[in-house]
Amino acid sequence: MTIVEYRPEPSEFVWTFGGAPPARKVKPGDVIRLWTEDCYAGKVRSEQDLVSQVCEFPFLNPQTGPFYVDGAKPGDTLALHFVSIEPARDIGAATTVPFFGALTSDHHTATLQEALPELVWLYELDRQRRTVTYHAKSADLTLEFPMDPMHGTVGVAPAAFEARSALVPDSHGGNLDTPEMRAGVTAYFGVNVEGALFSLGDGHARQGEGEACGTGVEVAMNTVLIVGLIPGMLTPWPRLESDTHLMTVGAARPLENAYRVAQVDMIGWLADLHGLDHMDAYQIVAQAALAPVAQVCNPIYTVTSKIDKSYLPARPAYRGTHAELREQAAQLLR
C-alpha cells in the first residue's frame, strides 16, 4: 500500500469545500498521514488570545487538502476510514465568542440580549492517560474527562461548481461536528465532482453532543486515514459506519429538519440494504434508532441518526468496504 504524507504550510490551508485546486493526488487504497491545524488557525494559545482579536473572519476552520482521488466521479461514493486521530499538541482551547453558540442570540435568532463574555479555557491533554483536564475560572474546581479525538470538518467538493465555507455543513459534509467522526469509523460521502476533492480539519480532543458553546476542545491533529472508492453507488448525505453502528448525518435549520434529514436518509439506507419498503424501514428507525445532536451552533445544524448493527441481519453495507478498510488499518497498526 502507498503511504502519502502531507503537512500543509499555513499558506496552503483551504477555507472552503470546492473552489480550490488539489493539494495532492491519491488513489483508492492509499494511506494518508496528515496534519490539520485547529479551528483558530493556531492563533489561540493563551487565555488572553480572544478570537475576536486574534482571528479574522472568514479565515476559521482551515482545511488540509483537497485530495484528488483518481477514478472518482459523480455517482460514486468516497469512503474514508480513520485509522488514528491524535492530538498534535498538549494544550487544547475552548472559547466563547460574541453572538455565537447554541445558548446566545445570533443573526438568525435576533434579540436585544447582550453578548456573552468572551473567554478562553485551556485544557491540558495527557496522551498517555487519554485525559482532557478542565480548570474552572470561578472556583477551585478541576475535572478530568476522557479524551475522545474527532474531526469536526470532513467532506468533499459540492456539486454545481459551488464553493462552501468550511464553517457550514450540508450534503457534501463540511462542518458536521459529530463526535462520531472518530478513529475506527468509515465515513461515506457522495462524489459530486471528478476526483471528489476531499478535505478535513477542525480537530477536537473531545466535544459534548451539540457543541453548545460553539467550540469543542480545539487542537491540531495528526491523522492517518485510508482512502476507499465505491463505484456506482450513490450516497445522498454523509454516512458513517463503525464496527457496531450505522449512522447518517443530516444538516438543516431548524433543528427538527436536521433530525428529519438524518432519519429519512437512515430509512433509505436500511431499505436498500435489507430489501424493505420505506414504511418497514421507518418502523425500525422509529423503534431502534438513536438521534444524538451533533451541533446547534453553526448557521446550519446537524443531527446524527444511529442504529446498532446487532439489531439487523448481518448484511455488509457498501459491499463490505468498512470491513476491508478495517483490516488494512489493523495491518498498519501491527
N, C-alpha and C positions, 0 to 999 in steps of 0.2 A: 504494500500500500504506500502511496505517495504522501509525504508529510509536507504541508505548506506552512511556513511561519510568516506572520505579519504583525508588526508593531508600528502603527502609524505615527508619524510626526504630527504635532499639532496642526501644521498647515495642511495635512492630509485628511483631517476629520471631515465627515459629511454631516449635514444638518437636516437632510430630507431623505425620504424614501422615494426613489425616482429622481430623474433630473441630474444625476451625477455619473461620470464615466466610471467604469470598473477599475478598482484598485488592483485586483488580481484575477486571473482566470484559474478555475479549478475544474476537476472532473468528478463525476459520481464515484464514490468510493474513497475520495481523498480525505485525509485528516488535516484539519486546520488548527494550528496552535496560534492563538491571537491574544492581543491585549486590548482592553477597552478602558477609556477614561470614564470618570464618574460624570453625573449629570451636570455638575457645575463646571465642567471642563478643567477640573483640578484647581479651581480658584478659591475654594473654601477649605482652608487648612487650620483655622483657629476660630475661637468664639467671637472674635472681632470682625471676621470676614463675612459681612452681611451680603446676601445675594443681591440686594438692590444696589449695592455699592461696587461689588467686585465682578458681577456678571452682567452681560449685555444681551438683552433680548434681540433677536431670536436665537442667539448662539448658546443654547442649552441642549442637553442630551446629545452630545457629539457621538456619531456613529462610526464604527470600524467597518470598512467596506467601501462600496459594494463589491461583492464577489460575483463574477460571471461564471455560471455553471454550463460547461459545454454540453450541448444537446438539449438543454431545457427550452421548452417552447410553450406558448399559451395552450391551455388544456391539459398540461401535465401537473403533477404535484411534486413540490420540493420537500424532501424530508431532511431535517437537521437533528442529529442525535447528539445530545450534550453528554460528553464523556466526563468532563470535570468543569466546575466553575469555582474558582478560588480567589479570594481577595488578594490583591496585589500590594496592599498597604495594611498597616497595623492600626490605623485610625479610620473610622467612617464618620460621616457627618449627616445629621438630620436637621432640618430647618423649618421655621415658619416664614412665610413670605406674604407681604401685604396683599389682601384680597385674593388669596389662592388657597385651595384646600376644601375639604368637604364641609367644614363647620364654620365657614365665614361667608359673607356675601361676595359675589363677583359680578362681572358684567352681564352674565346670564341670569343671575338671581340678584337683582339690584335692590339695595336697601340704603337707608341713611346711616347704617351701622359704621362705626369707626373701624379701621383696620386692626387686626390682631397685632400684638407686639412682634417685631422681627427678632428672632432669637436663633442661636446655633447651639446644638448639643453635639459634643464629640463623644463617640463611642469607641472604647478600646476593644480591638479584635484579637482574640487568642486563637491562632490557627491550630495549635496543638490540642488545646482543650475544647475547641469548637464552641467558643462562647463569644457573646457580644455584651459588653458591660455598659450600663447606663448610670449616669450620675444626675440626680435631681438638682435643680438650681435653687429651689425654695426651701429645701430641708436636707438633713443629713441622711440621705437615702441612696443606696447603691443597689442595683439589681443586675443579675446575670440572666441573659436569655440565650437559648440555643442558637448557634449560627445556622443559617439556612440560606445559602447563597442562591441567587436567581438573577436572570436578566429581565429588566423591565421592558426593554425595546428589542424586538426581533421582527423582521418582516422582509417582504420583497417589494420590488417596484410596483406601484399601482398600474392599472390599465389606463388606456386612453390618453397617453402622454402626460399623465398627471405627475406632479411632484408634491408630496405631502410632508408637512413638517414632522420632524421626529418627536414632537410633543403630543401628537394625537394618534389614536388608534382607529382602525377601520378594517375592512375585509382583507386588506393586504397585510395586516399585522400592525407593526408600529408600536406605539407606547401602550401595550396591553397591560403591563404592570400586574400580571397574575403571578403570585408566589409559586404556582405550579411549574413555571419555566425554570426547572432546576436540573441538576445532574441526574442522569439516568432516564431522562424523558426524551422522546422523539416528538418534534414539532413538525406539523404538516402545513404547508402553505400552497394555495393555488398559484400557478405560474401565470403571470399576466403579459410578460414581455420576453423576448428572446434572451436567454441567459439567466432569467429570474432576477438577477441583481439584488441579492440579499445582503442586509447589513444588520448589525446588532450593537448594543451598548447598554447604558443605564444599569449598571450592576448594583445590586443591593445585598448587603451581608445578611439582612433579614427584612421582612416587611409584614405588618399586620394586614389582614384582609380589609380592603377598602382604601388603604393608604390615606388615612383620614387627614393628616396634616399636609399632604401633598408631596411628601418625600418618605422614602424608606431610609435605612442606614446606608447611605450612598457611598460607594467605594469603587475604585478601579479594579478590574478583574483580569486574571489570567484564565483563559477558557480554551478547552480542547473540544472540538466537535467533529463529527463525521458527516459528510455530505451524501445524501441519497437522492435518487430521482425515480419517480414512478410515472412512466409514460402513459398518456391517455386516460388518466383518472383525474376527475375534477374535484376540487376542494373549495367550496364557496366561502367558508370562513376559517380562520385559524383553528386547527385541531391539535390536541396533544394526546400522546399515549405513553403511559408508564407500564411497569410490569403488572400493576394492579388495577389501573383505571383507564377508561376512555374519557376524554374531555373535549369540549368545544368552548370557544370564547366568542361572545357576542359584544358588539360595540354600538352604542346608540345613546341618545338622550331623549326623554328622561330615562331614569334607571330601569323602570319596568320594561321599556323597549329593548334595552340591552339584555335583560333576562329573557325576553321573548325570542330574540335573535338566537341566543345560545341554545335555548331549549328546542326551538324549531330545527336548528341545524343538527342537534343530537338526535331528534326524531328521524330526520332524513338519513343520518349515518346508520342508525340501528335498522331502519327499514331496508336499506341497501345491503347491509352486512348480513342480515338474517332472513331476507326474503319476506318481510312483513309489509302489510299495508300501513299507511301512516296512522290510522286510528289504533291499531295494536301497538305500534311503537310509542304512540302518545301515552298509552296506559303504562308501559314500562317506565317511561320518563316520569310520569306523574307519581308513581309509587316508589321509585327506586333512586331517582337522581338527586344529588345534592346541587346546590346553586350558590357557591361562595362568591361574594362580591370581590372583584379584583381591585378596582379603584373607582372612587367617586370624587375625583378632584380635577381631572383633565376636562377640556371642552366637550369631550365625548366619553361617557362612562363605559366600563367593561364589567361583564359578569361571566363566570365560568359555569358550565353545566358538567357534572362529574358523575360517572356511574361505575360501580365496581364490576370488573370483568368476571368475577366469580359468580355473579348472578346470571350470566349469559352463557349460552352454548360456546364451547371452545372453537371459535372461528377467527382466523387471523385477519386483522384489518390491513388494508393496503398491501395485500399479497405477502404478508409476513415481514414487512420491512422493519418494524421495530425489533423483532427477534434477531434478524440478520445483523442489524447495526449494533444491537446489544452484544452479540457475540464478538464482533470486531472490536468493540470497546473493551471487552474483557481481555482480549489478546493484548491490547495496548497497555492495560493496567497490570499485566502479569510481570 
